[in-house]
Amino acid sequence: MEYTVAQKVKKEWGKKECDHPHLEKEYYVGAFLINYICTSCGKEFTIAEKLEMDQLSKRQKQDLSFH
Ligand SMILES: [Zn+2]
């Protein structure tokens, strides 16, 4: 998602709760930036935060398979 679009999404989303279901790499004038963006609310995540979330969702899936 483009940086400028993300800013717009963020503004329109406001302060609502978001599960951040889909993160996309952020880019600006064709160049990728180091951050990820939630396509729903426009929140920015660092690579470290994204990895953490990936691991968290993996863990949740594993937890579910135990039930
Ligand atoms: Zn979000």
N, CA, C, O and the ligand as a Tripos MOL2 file, in Angstrom:
@<TRIPOS>MOLECULE
protein
  269   267    68     0     0
PROTEIN
NO_CHARGES

@<TRIPOS>ATOM
      1 N           0.8500   -1.2000    0.0000 N.3       1 MET1
      2 CA          0.0000    0.0000    0.0000 C.3       1 MET1
      3 C           0.8850    1.2500    0.0000 C.2       1 MET1
      4 O           1.9050    1.3120    0.6860 O.2       1 MET1
      5 N           0.4730    2.2140   -0.7690 N.am      2 GLU2
      6 CA          1.2650    3.4340   -0.8590 C.3       2 GLU2
      7 C           1.1130    4.2840    0.3960 C.2       2 GLU2
      8 O           0.0440    4.3680    1.0000 O.2       2 GLU2
      9 N           2.2030    4.8970    0.7540 N.am      3 TYR3
     10 CA          2.2560    5.6990    1.9730 C.3       3 TYR3
     11 C           1.1240    6.7270    2.0550 C.2       3 TYR3
     12 O           0.4540    6.8520    3.0800 O.2       3 TYR3
     13 N           0.9270    7.4540    0.9620 N.am      4 THR4
     14 CA         -0.0920    8.5090    0.9710 C.3       4 THR4
     15 C          -1.4940    7.9230    1.1280 C.2       4 THR4
     16 O          -2.3480    8.5080    1.7940 O.2       4 THR4
     17 N          -1.7250    6.7470    0.5000 N.am      5 VAL5
     18 CA         -3.0190    6.0710    0.6330 C.3       5 VAL5
     19 C          -3.2130    5.6230    2.0790 C.2       5 VAL5
     20 O          -4.2950    5.7540    2.6510 O.2       5 VAL5
     21 N          -2.1310    5.0900    2.6530 N.am      6 ALA6
     22 CA         -2.1850    4.6200    4.0390 C.3       6 ALA6
     23 C          -2.5620    5.7520    4.9940 C.2       6 ALA6
     24 O          -3.3440    5.5610    5.9260 O.2       6 ALA6
     25 N          -2.0000    6.9150    4.7510 N.am      7 GLN7
     26 CA         -2.3120    8.0680    5.6030 C.3       7 GLN7
     27 C          -3.7930    8.4060    5.5200 C.2       7 GLN7
     28 O          -4.4200    8.7800    6.5110 O.2       7 GLN7
     29 N          -4.3380    8.2660    4.3130 N.am      8 LYS8
     30 CA         -5.7550    8.5600    4.0880 C.3       8 LYS8
     31 C          -6.6350    7.5260    4.7920 C.2       8 LYS8
     32 O          -7.6120    7.8640    5.4590 O.2       8 LYS8
     33 N          -6.2570    6.2530    4.6230 N.am      9 VAL9
     34 CA         -6.9880    5.1540    5.2650 C.3       9 VAL9
     35 C          -6.9990    5.3570    6.7750 C.2       9 VAL9
     36 O          -8.0260    5.1980    7.4350 O.2       9 VAL9
     37 N          -5.8270    5.7140    7.3070 N.am     10 LYS10
     38 CA         -5.6450    5.9200    8.7420 C.3      10 LYS10
     39 C          -6.5800    7.0170    9.2460 C.2      10 LYS10
     40 O          -7.2070    6.8940   10.2980 O.2      10 LYS10
     41 N          -6.6530    8.0860    8.4680 N.am     11 LYS11
     42 CA         -7.4750    9.2340    8.8330 C.3      11 LYS11
     43 C          -8.9530    8.8570    8.8270 C.2      11 LYS11
     44 O          -9.7100    9.2410    9.7190 O.2      11 LYS11
     45 N          -9.3550    8.0900    7.7920 N.am     12 GLU12
     46 CA        -10.7510    7.7010    7.6690 C.3      12 GLU12
     47 C         -11.1390    6.6770    8.7210 C.2      12 GLU12
     48 O         -12.2800    6.6580    9.1820 O.2      12 GLU12
     49 N         -10.1940    5.8270    9.1050 N.am     13 TRP13
     50 CA        -10.4600    4.7790   10.0880 C.3      13 TRP13
     51 C         -10.6590    5.3920   11.4770 C.2      13 TRP13
     52 O         -11.4960    4.9310   12.2540 O.2      13 TRP13
     53 N          -9.8820    6.4340   11.7800 N.am     14 GLY14
     54 CA         -9.9950    7.0990   13.0750 C.3      14 GLY14
     55 C          -9.4610    6.2540   14.2010 C.2      14 GLY14
     56 O          -8.3970    5.6490   14.0720 O.2      14 GLY14
     57 N         -10.1930    6.2010   15.3220 N.am     15 LYS15
     58 CA         -9.6880    5.4990   16.4930 C.3      15 LYS15
     59 C         -10.4290    4.1910   16.7700 C.2      15 LYS15
     60 O         -10.4520    3.7110   17.9030 O.2      15 LYS15
     61 N         -11.0330    3.6200   15.7300 N.am     16 LYS16
     62 CA        -11.7540    2.3620   15.9150 C.3      16 LYS16
     63 C         -10.7750    1.2310   16.2140 C.2      16 LYS16
     64 O          -9.5840    1.3190   15.9140 O.2      16 LYS16
     65 N         -11.3080    0.1630   16.8140 N.am     17 GLU17
     66 CA        -10.4980   -1.0270   17.0650 C.3      17 GLU17
     67 C         -10.2400   -1.7480   15.7500 C.2      17 GLU17
     68 O         -11.0880   -1.7510   14.8580 O.2      17 GLU17
     69 N          -9.0670   -2.3560   15.6340 N.am     18 CYS18
     70 CA         -8.7480   -3.1070   14.4160 C.3      18 CYS18
     71 C          -7.9290   -4.3360   14.7750 C.2      18 CYS18
     72 O          -7.0160   -4.2670   15.5980 O.2      18 CYS18
     73 N          -8.2620   -5.4670   14.1490 N.am     19 ASP19
     74 CA         -7.5060   -6.7120   14.3610 C.3      19 ASP19
     75 C          -6.3070   -6.8000   13.4320 C.2      19 ASP19
     76 O          -5.5080   -7.7320   13.5220 O.2      19 ASP19
     77 N          -6.1860   -5.8320   12.5460 N.am     20 HIS20
     78 CA         -5.1190   -5.8040   11.5520 C.3      20 HIS20
     79 C          -5.0430   -7.1340   10.7940 C.2      20 HIS20
     80 O          -4.0310   -7.8320   10.8510 O.2      20 HIS20
     81 N          -6.1140   -7.4710   10.0940 N.am     21 PRO21
     82 CA         -6.1790   -8.7820    9.4220 C.3      21 PRO21
     83 C          -5.2080   -8.9360    8.2660 C.2      21 PRO21
     84 O          -4.8190  -10.0560    7.9330 O.2      21 PRO21
     85 N          -4.8070   -7.8260    7.6440 N.am     22 HIS22
     86 CA         -3.9160   -7.9670    6.4890 C.3      22 HIS22
     87 C          -2.8840   -6.8440    6.4580 C.2      22 HIS22
     88 O          -3.2400   -5.6700    6.3630 O.2      22 HIS22
     89 N          -1.6150   -7.2070    6.5370 N.am     23 LEU23
     90 CA         -0.5460   -6.2260    6.4650 C.3      23 LEU23
     91 C           0.1070   -6.2540    5.0940 C.2      23 LEU23
     92 O           0.3400   -7.3170    4.5190 O.2      23 LEU23
     93 N           0.3910   -5.0840    4.5910 N.am     24 GLU24
     94 CA          1.0420   -4.9760    3.2940 C.3      24 GLU24
     95 C           2.3030   -4.1450    3.4180 C.2      24 GLU24
     96 O           2.3970   -3.2760    4.2860 O.2      24 GLU24
     97 N           3.2750   -4.4090    2.5490 N.am     25 LYS25
     98 CA          4.4870   -3.5790    2.5690 C.3      25 LYS25
     99 C           4.1210   -2.1670    2.1390 C.2      25 LYS25
    100 O           3.2960   -1.9520    1.2510 O.2      25 LYS25
    101 N           4.7530   -1.2320    2.7900 N.am     26 GLU26
    102 CA          4.5000    0.1700    2.4920 C.3      26 GLU26
    103 C           5.4800    0.6540    1.4200 C.2      26 GLU26
    104 O           6.6660    0.3290    1.4660 O.2      26 GLU26
    105 N           4.9860    1.4210    0.4690 N.am     27 TYR27
    106 CA          5.9000    2.0040   -0.5080 C.3      27 TYR27
    107 C           5.5510    3.4570   -0.7960 C.2      27 TYR27
    108 O           4.4380    3.9170   -0.5430 O.2      27 TYR27
    109 N           6.5080    4.1400   -1.3170 N.am     28 TYR28
    110 CA          6.3330    5.5530   -1.5970 C.3      28 TYR28
    111 C           7.0500    5.8940   -2.8950 C.2      28 TYR28
    112 O           8.2330    5.5950   -3.0550 O.2      28 TYR28
    113 N           6.3310    6.5200   -3.8210 N.am     29 VAL29
    114 CA          6.7870    6.7550   -5.2000 C.3      29 VAL29
    115 C           7.5840    5.5620   -5.7580 C.2      29 VAL29
    116 O           8.7040    5.7140   -6.2470 O.2      29 VAL29
    117 N           6.9700    4.3730   -5.6690 N.am     30 GLY30
    118 CA          7.5320    3.1860   -6.2980 C.3      30 GLY30
    119 C           8.6110    2.4750   -5.5100 C.2      30 GLY30
    120 O           9.0290    1.3810   -5.8900 O.2      30 GLY30
    121 N           9.0740    3.0730   -4.4150 N.am     31 ALA31
    122 CA         10.1380    2.4390   -3.6290 C.3      31 ALA31
    123 C           9.5580    1.8800   -2.3340 C.2      31 ALA31
    124 O           8.7720    2.5380   -1.6510 O.2      31 ALA31
    125 N           9.9570    0.6620   -2.0130 N.am     32 PHE32
    126 CA          9.4700    0.0600   -0.7860 C.3      32 PHE32
    127 C          10.1190    0.7000    0.4370 C.2      32 PHE32
    128 O          11.3240    0.9520    0.4640 O.2      32 PHE32
    129 N           9.3030    0.9520    1.4290 N.am     33 LEU33
    130 CA          9.8240    1.4400    2.7100 C.3      33 LEU33
    131 C           9.9890    0.2330    3.6250 C.2      33 LEU33
    132 O           9.6090   -0.8830    3.2710 O.2      33 LEU33
    133 N          10.5500    0.4630    4.7880 N.am     34 ILE34
    134 CA         10.8150   -0.6850    5.6530 C.3      34 ILE34
    135 C           9.5900   -1.1170    6.4590 C.2      34 ILE34
    136 O           9.5920   -2.1880    7.0660 O.2      34 ILE34
    137 N           8.5520   -0.2930    6.4650 N.am     35 ASN35
    138 CA          7.3980   -0.6110    7.3030 C.3      35 ASN35
    139 C           6.3120   -1.3980    6.5730 C.2      35 ASN35
    140 O           6.2730   -1.4460    5.3430 O.2      35 ASN35
    141 N           5.4380   -2.0110    7.3590 N.am     36 TYR36
    142 CA          4.2360   -2.6420    6.8630 C.3      36 TYR36
    143 C           3.0410   -1.7990    7.2850 C.2      36 TYR36
    144 O           3.0970   -1.0640    8.2710 O.2      36 TYR36
    145 N           1.9610   -1.9180    6.5230 N.am     37 ILE37
    146 CA          0.7510   -1.1380    6.7860 C.3      37 ILE37
    147 C          -0.4400   -2.0800    6.8770 C.2      37 ILE37
    148 O          -0.5650   -3.0110    6.0820 O.2      37 ILE37
    149 N          -1.3080   -1.8390    7.8430 N.am     38 CYS38
    150 CA         -2.5710   -2.5670    7.9020 C.3      38 CYS38
    151 C          -3.4920   -1.9520    6.8580 C.2      38 CYS38
    152 O          -3.7320   -0.7440    6.8670 O.2      38 CYS38
    153 N          -4.0200   -2.8040    5.9380 N.am     39 THR39
    154 CA         -4.8490   -2.2700    4.8590 C.3      39 THR39
    155 C          -6.2180   -1.8220    5.3490 C.2      39 THR39
    156 O          -6.9260   -1.1150    4.6340 O.2      39 THR39
    157 N          -6.6020   -2.2230    6.5610 N.am     40 SER40
    158 CA         -7.9000   -1.8170    7.1000 C.3      40 SER40
    159 C          -7.8380   -0.4560    7.7730 C.2      40 SER40
    160 O          -8.6570    0.4220    7.5030 O.2      40 SER40
    161 N          -6.8460   -0.2910    8.6620 N.am     41 CYS41
    162 CA         -6.8270    0.9290    9.4720 C.3      41 CYS41
    163 C          -5.6420    1.8390    9.1570 C.2      41 CYS41
    164 O          -5.5820    2.9640    9.6530 O.2      41 CYS41
    165 N          -4.7040    1.3700    8.3430 N.am     42 GLY42
    166 CA         -3.5870    2.2220    7.9480 C.3      42 GLY42
    167 C          -2.4950    2.3530    8.9860 C.2      42 GLY42
    168 O          -1.6050    3.1920    8.8500 O.2      42 GLY42
    169 N          -2.5530    1.5220   10.0340 N.am     43 LYS43
    170 CA         -1.5210    1.5880   11.0670 C.3      43 LYS43
    171 C          -0.2080    1.0240   10.5280 C.2      43 LYS43
    172 O          -0.1910    0.0310    9.8000 O.2      43 LYS43
    173 N           0.8870    1.6780   10.9010 N.am     44 GLU44
    174 CA          2.1960    1.2220   10.4480 C.3      44 GLU44
    175 C           2.7970    0.2350   11.4360 C.2      44 GLU44
    176 O           2.6540    0.3770   12.6500 O.2      44 GLU44
    177 N           3.4720   -0.7680   10.8870 N.am     45 PHE45
    178 CA          4.1770   -1.7520   11.7210 C.3      45 PHE45
    179 C           5.6220   -1.8590   11.2440 C.2      45 PHE45
    180 O           5.8960   -1.7930   10.0450 O.2      45 PHE45
    181 N           6.5250   -2.0230   12.1740 N.am     46 THR46
    182 CA          7.9060   -2.2990   11.7850 C.3      46 THR46
    183 C           8.0060   -3.7810   11.4300 C.2      46 THR46
    184 O           7.1040   -4.5600   11.7380 O.2      46 THR46
    185 N           9.1040   -4.1660   10.7820 N.am     47 ILE47
    186 CA          9.3030   -5.5700   10.4250 C.3      47 ILE47
    187 C           9.2680   -6.4430   11.6790 C.2      47 ILE47
    188 O           8.6890   -7.5300   11.6680 O.2      47 ILE47
    189 N           9.8850   -5.9690   12.7540 N.am     48 ALA48
    190 CA          9.9030   -6.7210   14.0110 C.3      48 ALA48
    191 C           8.4860   -6.9360   14.5340 C.2      48 ALA48
    192 O           8.1460   -8.0230   15.0020 O.2      48 ALA48
    193 N           7.6650   -5.8950   14.4520 N.am     49 GLU49
    194 CA          6.2840   -6.0140   14.9190 C.3      49 GLU49
    195 C           5.4940   -6.9830   14.0430 C.2      49 GLU49
    196 O           4.6670   -7.7520   14.5330 O.2      49 GLU49
    197 N           5.7620   -6.9290   12.7410 N.am     50 LYS50
    198 CA          5.0510   -7.8390   11.8400 C.3      50 LYS50
    199 C           5.4310   -9.2900   12.1350 C.2      50 LYS50
    200 O           4.5620  -10.1600   12.2010 O.2      50 LYS50
    201 N           6.7270   -9.5490   12.3110 N.am     51 LEU51
    202 CA          7.1730  -10.9010   12.6280 C.3      51 LEU51
    203 C           6.5130  -11.4050   13.8930 C.2      51 LEU51
    204 O           6.0970  -12.5600   13.9830 O.2      51 LEU51
    205 N           6.4250  -10.5160   14.8650 N.am     52 GLU52
    206 CA          5.8070  -10.8700   16.1360 C.3      52 GLU52
    207 C           4.3390  -11.2540   15.9230 C.2      52 GLU52
    208 O           3.8460  -12.2180   16.5080 O.2      52 GLU52
    209 N           3.6540  -10.4850   15.0780 N.am     53 MET53
    210 CA          2.2480  -10.7650   14.8080 C.3      53 MET53
    211 C           2.0870  -12.0620   14.0340 C.2      53 MET53
    212 O           1.1480  -12.8170   14.2830 O.2      53 MET53
    213 N           3.0060  -12.3340   13.0840 N.am     54 ASP54
    214 CA          2.9670  -13.5900   12.3440 C.3      54 ASP54
    215 C           3.1070  -14.7720   13.2870 C.2      54 ASP54
    216 O           2.3960  -15.7700   13.1700 O.2      54 ASP54
    217 N           4.0440  -14.6400   14.2300 N.am     55 GLN55
    218 CA          4.2730  -15.7190   15.1810 C.3      55 GLN55
    219 C           3.0700  -15.8990   16.0930 C.2      55 GLN55
    220 O           2.6990  -17.0150   16.4560 O.2      55 GLN55
    221 N           2.4800  -14.7830   16.4460 N.am     56 LEU56
    222 CA          1.3130  -14.8030   17.3210 C.3      56 LEU56
    223 C           0.1520  -15.5190   16.6320 C.2      56 LEU56
    224 O          -0.5150  -16.3510   17.2480 O.2      56 LEU56
    225 N          -0.0940  -15.2000   15.3540 N.am     57 SER57
    226 CA         -1.2140  -15.8270   14.6540 C.3      57 SER57
    227 C          -0.9200  -17.2990   14.4020 C.2      57 SER57
    228 O          -1.8400  -18.1170   14.4020 O.2      57 SER57
    229 N           0.3480  -17.6520   14.1870 N.am     58 LYS58
    230 CA          0.7270  -19.0530   14.0390 C.3      58 LYS58
    231 C           0.4290  -19.8120   15.3270 C.2      58 LYS58
    232 O          -0.1090  -20.9190   15.3220 O.2      58 LYS58
    233 N           0.8050  -19.1630   16.4380 N.am     59 ARG59
    234 CA          0.6010  -19.7830   17.7440 C.3      59 ARG59
    235 C          -0.8960  -19.9790   18.0030 C.2      59 ARG59
    236 O          -1.3190  -20.9990   18.5480 O.2      59 ARG59
    237 N          -1.6920  -18.9740   17.6000 N.am     60 GLN60
    238 CA         -3.1400  -19.0820   17.8090 C.3      60 GLN60
    239 C          -3.7220  -20.2300   16.9950 C.2      60 GLN60
    240 O          -4.6190  -20.9380   17.4520 O.2      60 GLN60
    241 N          -3.1930  -20.4080   15.7670 N.am     61 LYS61
    242 CA         -3.6670  -21.5110   14.9240 C.3      61 LYS61
    243 C          -3.3040  -22.8550   15.5560 C.2      61 LYS61
    244 O          -4.0930  -23.8000   15.5410 O.2      61 LYS61
    245 N          -2.0800  -22.9170   16.1170 N.am     62 GLN62
    246 CA         -1.6530  -24.1360   16.7720 C.3      62 GLN62
    247 C          -2.5290  -24.4320   17.9850 C.2      62 GLN62
    248 O          -2.9190  -25.5740   18.2300 O.2      62 GLN62
    249 N          -2.8250  -23.3770   18.7320 N.am     63 ASP63
    250 CA         -3.6770  -23.5360   19.9130 C.3      63 ASP63
    251 C          -5.0270  -24.1060   19.5120 C.2      63 ASP63
    252 O          -5.5690  -24.9840   20.1820 O.2      63 ASP63
    253 N          -5.5660  -23.5910   18.4020 N.am     64 LEU64
    254 CA         -6.8750  -24.0390   17.9340 C.3      64 LEU64
    255 C          -6.8580  -25.5150   17.5750 C.2      64 LEU64
    256 O          -7.8330  -26.2240   17.8250 O.2      64 LEU64
    257 N          -5.7580  -25.9870   16.9890 N.am     65 SER65
    258 CA         -5.7110  -27.3780   16.5450 C.3      65 SER65
    259 C          -5.6660  -28.3380   17.7390 C.2      65 SER65
    260 O          -5.9330  -29.5310   17.5940 O.2      65 SER65
    261 N          -5.3280  -27.8120   18.9070 N.am     66 PHE66
    262 CA         -5.3030  -28.6560   20.1000 C.3      66 PHE66
    263 C          -6.6780  -28.8880   20.6870 C.2      66 PHE66
    264 O          -6.8750  -29.8230   21.4630 O.2      66 PHE66
    265 N          -7.6440  -28.0350   20.3170 N.am     67 HIS67
    266 CA         -8.9610  -28.1630   20.9160 C.3      67 HIS67
    267 C          -9.8430  -29.1620   20.1830 C.2      67 HIS67
    268 O         -10.9900  -29.3780   20.5750 O.2      67 HIS67
    269 ZN         -5.4900   -2.4860   11.4000 Zn       68 ZN68
@<TRIPOS>BOND
     1     1     2 1
     2     2     3 1
     3     3     4 2
     4     3     5 am
     5     5     6 1
     6     6     7 1
     7     7     8 2
     8     7     9 am
     9     9    10 1
    10    10    11 1
    11    11    12 2
    12    11    13 am
    13    13    14 1
    14    14    15 1
    15    15    16 2
    16    15    17 am
    17    17    18 1
    18    18    19 1
    19    19    20 2
    20    19    21 am
    21    21    22 1
    22    22    23 1
    23    23    24 2
    24    23    25 am
    25    25    26 1
    26    26    27 1
    27    27    28 2
    28    27    29 am
    29    29    30 1
    30    30    31 1
    31    31    32 2
    32    31    33 am
    33    33    34 1
    34    34    35 1
    35    35    36 2
    36    35    37 am
    37    37    38 1
    38    38    39 1
    39    39    40 2
    40    39    41 am
    41    41    42 1
    42    42    43 1
    43    43    44 2
    44    43    45 am
    45    45    46 1
    46    46    47 1
    47    47    48 2
    48    47    49 am
    49    49    50 1
    50    50    51 1
    51    51    52 2
    52    51    53 am
    53    53    54 1
    54    54    55 1
    55    55    56 2
    56    55    57 am
    57    57    58 1
    58    58    59 1
    59    59    60 2
    60    59    61 am
    61    61    62 1
    62    62    63 1
    63    63    64 2
    64    63    65 am
    65    65    66 1
    66    66    67 1
    67    67    68 2
    68    67    69 am
    69    69    70 1
    70    70    71 1
    71    71    72 2
    72    71    73 am
    73    73    74 1
    74    74    75 1
    75    75    76 2
    76    75    77 am
    77    77    78 1
    78    78    79 1
    79    79    80 2
    80    79    81 am
    81    81    82 1
    82    82    83 1
    83    83    84 2
    84    83    85 am
    85    85    86 1
    86    86    87 1
    87    87    88 2
    88    87    89 am
    89    89    90 1
    90    90    91 1
    91    91    92 2
    92    91    93 am
    93    93    94 1
    94    94    95 1
    95    95    96 2
    96    95    97 am
    97    97    98 1
    98    98    99 1
    99    99   100 2
   100    99   101 am
   101   101   102 1
   102   102   103 1
   103   103   104 2
   104   103   105 am
   105   105   106 1
   106   106   107 1
   107   107   108 2
   108   107   109 am
   109   109   110 1
   110   110   111 1
   111   111   112 2
   112   111   113 am
   113   113   114 1
   114   114   115 1
   115   115   116 2
   116   115   117 am
   117   117   118 1
   118   118   119 1
   119   119   120 2
   120   119   121 am
   121   121   122 1
   122   122   123 1
   123   123   124 2
   124   123   125 am
   125   125   126 1
   126   126   127 1
   127   127   128 2
   128   127   129 am
   129   129   130 1
   130   130   131 1
   131   131   132 2
   132   131   133 am
   133   133   134 1
   134   134   135 1
   135   135   136 2
   136   135   137 am
   137   137   138 1
   138   138   139 1
   139   139   140 2
   140   139   141 am
   141   141   142 1
   142   142   143 1
   143   143   144 2
   144   143   145 am
   145   145   146 1
   146   146   147 1
   147   147   148 2
   148   147   149 am
   149   149   150 1
   150   150   151 1
   151   151   152 2
   152   151   153 am
   153   153   154 1
   154   154   155 1
   155   155   156 2
   156   155   157 am
   157   157   158 1
   158   158   159 1
   159   159   160 2
   160   159   161 am
   161   161   162 1
   162   162   163 1
   163   163   164 2
   164   163   165 am
   165   165   166 1
   166   166   167 1
   167   167   168 2
   168   167   169 am
   169   169   170 1
   170   170   171 1
   171   171   172 2
   172   171   173 am
   173   173   174 1
   174   174   175 1
   175   175   176 2
   176   175   177 am
   177   177   178 1
   178   178   179 1
   179   179   180 2
   180   179   181 am
   181   181   182 1
   182   182   183 1
   183   183   184 2
   184   183   185 am
   185   185   186 1
   186   186   187 1
   187   187   188 2
   188   187   189 am
   189   189   190 1
   190   190   191 1
   191   191   192 2
   192   191   193 am
   193   193   194 1
   194   194   195 1
   195   195   196 2
   196   195   197 am
   197   197   198 1
   198   198   199 1
   199   199   200 2
   200   199   201 am
   201   201   202 1
   202   202   203 1
   203   203   204 2
   204   203   205 am
   205   205   206 1
   206   206   207 1
   207   207   208 2
   208   207   209 am
   209   209   210 1
   210   210   211 1
   211   211   212 2
   212   211   213 am
   213   213   214 1
   214   214   215 1
   215   215   216 2
   216   215   217 am
   217   217   218 1
   218   218   219 1
   219   219   220 2
   220   219   221 am
   221   221   222 1
   222   222   223 1
   223   223   224 2
   224   223   225 am
   225   225   226 1
   226   226   227 1
   227   227   228 2
   228   227   229 am
   229   229   230 1
   230   230   231 1
   231   231   232 2
   232   231   233 am
   233   233   234 1
   234   234   235 1
   235   235   236 2
   236   235   237 am
   237   237   238 1
   238   238   239 1
   239   239   240 2
   240   239   241 am
   241   241   242 1
   242   242   243 1
   243   243   244 2
   244   243   245 am
   245   245   246 1
   246   246   247 1
   247   247   248 2
   248   247   249 am
   249   249   250 1
   250   250   251 1
   251   251   252 2
   252   251   253 am
   253   253   254 1
   254   254   255 1
   255   255   256 2
   256   255   257 am
   257   257   258 1
   258   258   259 1
   259   259   260 2
   260   259   261 am
   261   261   262 1
   262   262   263 1
   263   263   264 2
   264   263   265 am
   265   265   266 1
   266   266   267 1
   267   267   268 2
@<TRIPOS>SUBSTRUCTURE
     1 MET1         2 RESIDUE 1 A MET
     2 GLU2         6 RESIDUE 1 A GLU
     3 TYR3        10 RESIDUE 1 A TYR
     4 THR4        14 RESIDUE 1 A THR
     5 VAL5        18 RESIDUE 1 A VAL
     6 ALA6        22 RESIDUE 1 A ALA
     7 GLN7        26 RESIDUE 1 A GLN
     8 LYS8        30 RESIDUE 1 A LYS
     9 VAL9        34 RESIDUE 1 A VAL
    10 LYS10       38 RESIDUE 1 A LYS
    11 LYS11       42 RESIDUE 1 A LYS
    12 GLU12       46 RESIDUE 1 A GLU
    13 TRP13       50 RESIDUE 1 A TRP
    14 GLY14       54 RESIDUE 1 A GLY
    15 LYS15       58 RESIDUE 1 A LYS
    16 LYS16       62 RESIDUE 1 A LYS
    17 GLU17       66 RESIDUE 1 A GLU
    18 CYS18       70 RESIDUE 1 A CYS
    19 ASP19       74 RESIDUE 1 A ASP
    20 HIS20       78 RESIDUE 1 A HIS
    21 PRO21       82 RESIDUE 1 A PRO
    22 HIS22       86 RESIDUE 1 A HIS
    23 LEU23       90 RESIDUE 1 A LEU
    24 GLU24       94 RESIDUE 1 A GLU
    25 LYS25       98 RESIDUE 1 A LYS
    26 GLU26      102 RESIDUE 1 A GLU
    27 TYR27      106 RESIDUE 1 A TYR
    28 TYR28      110 RESIDUE 1 A TYR
    29 VAL29      114 RESIDUE 1 A VAL
    30 GLY30      118 RESIDUE 1 A GLY
    31 ALA31      122 RESIDUE 1 A ALA
    32 PHE32      126 RESIDUE 1 A PHE
    33 LEU33      130 RESIDUE 1 A LEU
    34 ILE34      134 RESIDUE 1 A ILE
    35 ASN35      138 RESIDUE 1 A ASN
    36 TYR36      142 RESIDUE 1 A TYR
    37 ILE37      146 RESIDUE 1 A ILE
    38 CYS38      150 RESIDUE 1 A CYS
    39 THR39      154 RESIDUE 1 A THR
    40 SER40      158 RESIDUE 1 A SER
    41 CYS41      162 RESIDUE 1 A CYS
    42 GLY42      166 RESIDUE 1 A GLY
    43 LYS43      170 RESIDUE 1 A LYS
    44 GLU44      174 RESIDUE 1 A GLU
    45 PHE45      178 RESIDUE 1 A PHE
    46 THR46      182 RESIDUE 1 A THR
    47 ILE47      186 RESIDUE 1 A ILE
    48 ALA48      190 RESIDUE 1 A ALA
    49 GLU49      194 RESIDUE 1 A GLU
    50 LYS50      198 RESIDUE 1 A LYS
    51 LEU51      202 RESIDUE 1 A LEU
    52 GLU52      206 RESIDUE 1 A GLU
    53 MET53      210 RESIDUE 1 A MET
    54 ASP54      214 RESIDUE 1 A ASP
    55 GLN55      218 RESIDUE 1 A GLN
    56 LEU56      222 RESIDUE 1 A LEU
    57 SER57      226 RESIDUE 1 A SER
    58 LYS58      230 RESIDUE 1 A LYS
    59 ARG59      234 RESIDUE 1 A ARG
    60 GLN60      238 RESIDUE 1 A GLN
    61 LYS61      242 RESIDUE 1 A LYS
    62 GLN62      246 RESIDUE 1 A GLN
    63 ASP63      250 RESIDUE 1 A ASP
    64 LEU64      254 RESIDUE 1 A LEU
    65 SER65      258 RESIDUE 1 A SER
    66 PHE66      262 RESIDUE 1 A PHE
    67 HIS67      266 RESIDUE 1 A HIS
    68 ZN68       269 GROUP 0 **** ****
